[in-house]
Amino acid sequence: MSVRSLTATLGAACSAFALLLAAPGSASAATGQFHYTYTTAEGYEAVGFLNSPASGTCINLTAPGFAPGTASRAPQNRTDATATVFLNADCEGDTYYTLRPGADGSDRLLLRSVVFS
């Protein structure tokens, strides 16, 4: 192999590597389900869930019949990602709890939003 072809090959490889680094990554998602319990407007207990939720994005939990200001409870993290649940909407405030993959929160753990890492 000549020096010229070796230089061209090396240049092409470096260009391909640089292009790979510059390309945006695909959005990641937690694999599995996240469950939570809530009370309907009629007073019935129900279970809500998120299927393979997006990672790094705050998700406000809403359910049919939710009265303004009510919170969900008893989260179950059946995903492969860590879930941080917040008492406030929009993943704000200093009242939060972290659930590792496969972990359950207590029935007294209240939440209004969640973010997955």
N, C-alpha and C positions, 0 to 999 in steps of 0.2 A: 504494500500500500504506500502510495507516495505521500509526501508531506502535505501537498496541496489537498488531496482527497481526505486525509486525516483531519486537516484544519476545517474543511467544509463539513465533515461529519460531526466534529466537535461543536462547531458553530450551530448546526441544525439542532443538535441535542440540547444545547444551552437555550436556544430560542424556544424549543418545545417546553422545556422546564419552566421558563419564565412565563409562557402563556398559561401553563397549568396553574401557576401561583396567582396569576392575575384573574383567572376565571372565578366568578362568584360560586360559592358552594350552594348545594341544594338545601332547602329548609329541612331541618331535622324535626323529628317528632318522637315523643315517647311511644313505645309500643305497649299496647294493653289498654285496660280501662281504669278509670278513676270513678269511684262511686261516692255518693253523698246522700244523706237523708234530709228531707224537708217536709213541711206540713203544708197541705194544699189550703186554698181559701175556704174549702168546706170543712177543714179540720182533720182530714185524713193524712196518715203518714204515707209518704211515697219515697221512692229511690230515683235519683237522677244519676246520669253517668256521662262521662266524656270518653269517646273512642279515640285512641291514638292521638292525644292532644299535642299541639305544636309546642316545641321547646322554646323557652326564652320569651314567651308572649303571655302577658297577663290575661287570664280568662275570668270574667265576672260570671258567677253562677246565678242563673235565673231558671225558674221552673214555672210550669203552668200554675196559675193561681197565686203566685207569690204576692204577698202584701208588701208594700214599700217598707223597707227597714227590717224585714225579717231575715234571719240568717239560716243557712243550712247547718247541718251537724253531722257528726260521726263519719268523717271521711275514711275511705279505704283506698289505698294506693296500690292498684293491681297493674301498674306500669313498670317498665324497666328503668325509670328515671326518678330522681328525687323530686318530691312535690313540696313546695312551700305554700301553706295555706294562710290566708290573712283574714282577720276579723272584718276589716274594712274592704270596700269595693276598690277596684283599680290597683290592687296589691300595694296599698298605701298604709301607713301607720306603723307603729312599733309593736303591735300585737299580732304575732305570727307564730307558726309552728312548722317544723320541717318533718316530713314523713319520708323515710327511705323506701326504696322499691319493696313492695309486698307488705308494707306496714299498715296497721289500722290505727285511727285516732279514736279517742274515747267518745262515748255518746254525748259528753258534755262539751266537746271541742266544737266551737262555733266557727263558721267561715262564710265569707261572701265572695272571695276570689282566690285564685290559685295560679301559680307559675311553676313550670317544670324545667329542670335543668338537665 
